[in-house]
Amino acid sequence: MRCSAELVDRIGLSVTLRSLAVIVLGPDLMKHVLFCLIATCTGVSAAPDGAQLFTTNCAACHLLDQMVVGPSLAEIRGLYLGKPDDFVKWCVAPKKKRENVIDMPSMVHVGDEGLKAIYDHIMKVAQGVQAKKQDPGDPYKSSATYTARPQMQRIFMPNAGPAAIAVALDATNSLCWDAGECRLRYAWTGGFIDGFPYWRGNGSSVAAVVGTVKYTEAKSPFGEAKDLKFLGYTMKDKLPIFRYQIGTQMVTEQFTPLQEGSGFHRTFTVTPTPATSLALEFTAQEGVTITSNKGTMEGTKLTLTPADAATFTLTFSLK
């Protein structure tokens, strides 16, 4: 490690003093003195920065006063106050301690001195802090990220394929869209999802719907499409616009919440414009009213002229 400017100043090796030292001590002895001083500087090392090490290695899983992935700093302080060696041993070789919690990885790469610096940081910042009580279940459900609306999550959902996407349109209306089959699976009201079964099972389970499913679509309104391909999505106002291909035509599908009541608007675009009329069949379900701003709606069947099929919007009102 290089000698700091402050340390050089303390040593006092100014140009004038060096010149005087050469005169008094002689050049050979002066070389020996300088060698010793340089060796001393090389051995000086800065103490590990516990706050920085914590931010880099620990902050993603440990909050100050509440458990997220791992226990809060307040709880850790209660467990290890006055036991820095035990803290280091645990971090180097952690074991399974809590049910339904992701196992902590080893922090051996940080080193003992670094872990002791993290320990000192935790003991300091958590002093006098009380851990918040949490309801059982998803530890993320009260976080600012989870409660933000609108919101989209790629997550395993019930009654959907592995490429399911959960979308909270607003505080009341949510839906599940299946990217594998390029279609809406179902829509519900009352809340969003409880992802804890999925996170707890490390992807081996599915999230739970929070609320009541009001509309389920048995199949794509375009029918049994061939050459179906998901093309991804773009975001607008924090909501996805799904893009997929059916044969030679590209379709976009966008969902937005109703301004009043339960339900959503569903806007399609089809390019290039179909050469003939387009017929779409939706699922009839009690308590669901479907209307369209274009074409002719007969029950749950919508027929559109080629010009109308370029872009059209359906409204799903849910009771």
FENHUMO-V70827 format. One record per backbone hydrogen bond with DSSP energy under -1.0 kcal/mol. NH is the residue of the N-H (numbers start at 1). CO is the residue of the C=O. E is the energy in kcal/mol with one decimal. If there is no record, write none. Layout:
NH_CO_E / NH_CO_E
This chain:
8_4_-2.2 / 9_5_-2.3 / 10_6_-2.1 / 11_7_-2.3 / 12_8_-1.8 / 13_8_-1.0 / 14_12_-1.9 / 18_14_-2.8 / 19_15_-2.0 / 20_16_-2.2 / 21_17_-3.0 / 22_18_-2.2 / 23_19_-1.6 / 24_20_-2.6 / 25_21_-3.4 / 26_22_-1.3 / 30_26_-2.1 / 31_27_-1.8 / 32_28_-1.4 / 33_29_-2.1 / 34_30_-2.6 / 35_31_-2.1 / 36_32_-2.0 / 37_33_-2.2 / 38_34_-2.5 / 39_35_-2.2 / 40_36_-2.0 / 41_37_-2.2 / 42_38_-2.3 / 43_39_-1.3 / 44_41_-1.4 / 53_49_-2.5 / 54_50_-2.3 / 55_51_-2.2 / 56_52_-2.2 / 57_53_-2.4 / 58_54_-2.9 / 59_54_-2.0 / 61_58_-1.7 / 62_58_-1.5 / 68_70_-1.7 / 70_61_-2.5 / 73_63_-2.3 / 74_64_-1.9 / 76_72_-2.3 / 77_73_-2.5 / 78_74_-1.6 / 79_75_-1.8 / 80_76_-2.3 / 81_77_-1.4 / 83_80_-2.7 / 87_83_-2.0 / 88_84_-2.2 / 89_85_-2.4 / 90_86_-2.3 / 91_87_-2.2 / 92_88_-2.1 / 93_89_-2.2 / 107_91_-3.1 / 110_107_-2.0 / 115_111_-2.4 / 116_112_-2.3 / 117_113_-1.8 / 118_114_-2.0 / 119_115_-2.5 / 120_116_-2.4 / 121_117_-2.0 / 122_118_-2.6 / 123_119_-2.7 / 124_120_-1.7 / 125_121_-2.7 / 126_122_-2.1 / 129_126_-2.0 / 132_65_-3.8 / 141_138_-1.2 / 143_140_-2.2 / 147_143_-2.2 / 151_168_-1.8 / 153_166_-2.8 / 155_164_-1.0 / 165_177_-2.5 / 166_153_-2.9 / 167_175_-2.7 / 168_151_-3.2 / 169_173_-1.9 / 170_173_-1.4 / 174_188_-2.5 / 175_167_-2.3 / 176_186_-2.7 / 177_165_-2.8 / 178_183_-3.1 / 179_163_-2.0 / 183_178_-1.6 / 185_176_-3.0 / 186_176_-1.2 / 187_215_-2.7 / 188_174_-2.5 / 189_212_-2.0 / 190_172_-1.5 / 194_208_-2.8 / 199_195_-2.5 / 200_196_-3.3 / 201_197_-1.5 / 202_199_-1.4 / 203_198_-2.6 / 204_201_-1.3 / 207_156_-3.0 / 208_194_-2.4 / 210_192_-2.7 / 212_189_-2.7 / 214_187_-2.3 / 215_187_-1.9 / 217_185_-2.3 / 223_220_-2.1 / 225_223_-1.7 / 229_245_-2.2 / 231_243_-2.9 / 234_241_-1.7 / 236_239_-2.9 / 239_236_-1.6 / 241_234_-2.8 / 242_253_-2.3 / 243_232_-2.8 / 244_251_-2.6 / 245_229_-3.2 / 246_249_-2.9 / 247_227_-1.5 / 249_246_-2.1 / 250_271_-3.7 / 251_244_-3.5 / 252_269_-1.9 / 253_242_-2.2 / 254_267_-2.4 / 256_265_-2.0 / 258_263_-1.4 / 264_316_-1.8 / 265_256_-3.3 / 266_314_-2.9 / 267_254_-2.6 / 268_312_-2.9 / 269_252_-1.6 / 270_310_-1.9 / 271_250_-2.5 / 278_304_-2.5 / 280_302_-2.8 / 281_221_-1.8 / 282_300_-2.7 / 288_285_-1.7 / 289_317_-2.2 / 291_315_-2.0 / 293_313_-2.2 / 296_303_-2.5 / 298_301_-2.8 / 301_298_-1.9 / 302_280_-3.0 / 303_296_-2.4 / 304_278_-3.1 / 309_305_-2.1 / 312_268_-2.0 / 314_266_-2.6 / 315_291_-2.8 / 316_264_-3.1 / 317_289_-2.7 / 318_262_-2.5 / 319_287_-2.1
